[in-house]
């Protein structure tokens, strides 16, 4: 899976975390592993311009998604062999997200992870214009985010156990040359 990130926002954010959460969400949604995604991080003025140009709404917003190949979870049923495609573009505004994170009482990193999952779901055709759509999309978004955090905790536990085993085996002389 190819995920390109261009940080034009002027803010220091972890591109690795954004790639990791996007990759996780895309994989969980059963999108072809060779799909491509582009992420652009922009400042408030650029986001306000995009928001007006594409949504006819004034002021900046947190995330916008621009789908390309109309991918759907599990592939399209009318496609003979699902293959790699360009998923689309996600545009994030870290400055706007920072304000939201502060209001919500969590970190900017968490807010950007949430917005990345939100953007991926929009690229896959999910929406939240109607109450039932909102319930489905936000439930899926929350589940994906929770699973991603659990996968991180699991990897950290496994790494800690491996390090402990390495130290114990080293003390027992198993690594003496």
C-alpha positions, 0 to 999 in steps of 0.5 A: 500500500502506498501512502504519500504525505505532504505536510504543508501546514507549518506544524510538526506532526507525526507523519508515521502515525498518520500513515500507520492509522490510515494503513490500518483502517484501509486494511481493516476495510478490506481495500486492496493492499496495493491501493494508493492514498495521498494525504496533504496537511495544510494551514488554515488559509489553504483549508478555508480556500478548499472548503469554500471552493469544494463545499461552498462553506466559509472558513476552514474545516478539519478534514476533507476527502476527495475520492478517486476510484470509488472503492468500496470495502471488499471491492466492487461487486461489478468488478471481475478482479479487484486490483490496486487503485487510487483511493483518493486524497485526504486533506487535514488541517492540523491547526484546526484539529489542534483547537478541536483536540483542546476542546475535546480534552485529548491530544492533537495526535489522537485528533489527527488519527481520528480525522484520518480514519474519518477521511478514509471512510469518506473515501470509501463512500461513507457519509454522515448527512443522515442520522442513520449514516452518522450512527454507522460511520461514527460507530465504525470510525470509533471501532477502527480507532479503538482497534488501532490503539489496541494493536499498538498496545499489543505490539508494545507488550510484545516488544517489552516481553521480547526485551525482557527475554533477551535480558534474561537469556543474556544473564543466563549466558545464552548469548555468550560468545 
